[in-house]
């Protein structure tokens, strides 16, 4: 049985991973738009 602390840690890791992926995609989208505008 997982403790509440383990679940919280897992949740933080998941959020961190999702956030970094979203930021990476957003950055790529901005670069694509910037390149198209030039």
C-alpha positions in Angstrom: 0.0 0.0 0.0 1.4 3.4 -1.0 1.6 6.1 1.6 0.2 9.6 1.0 3.7 10.9 0.7 4.6 8.4 -2.0 1.5 9.4 -4.0 2.3 13.1 -3.6 5.8 12.5 -4.8 4.5 10.6 -7.8 2.1 13.4 -8.5 4.8 16.0 -8.4 7.0 14.0 -10.8 4.0 13.6 -13.2 3.2 17.3 -13.1 6.9 18.2 -13.6 7.1 15.9 -16.6 3.9 17.2 -18.2 4.9 20.8 -17.6 8.3 20.4 -19.2 6.8 18.7 -22.2 4.2 21.5 -22.6 6.9 24.2 -22.3 9.0 22.4 -24.9 6.1 22.2 -27.3 5.2 25.8 -26.8 8.8 26.8 -27.4 8.8 24.8 -30.7 5.6 26.4 -31.8 7.0 29.9 -31.1 10.1 29.0 -33.1 8.0 27.7 -36.0 5.9 30.9 -36.0 9.0 33.1 -35.8 10.5 31.3 -38.8 7.4 31.6 -40.8 7.1 35.3 -40.2 10.7 36.0 -41.3 
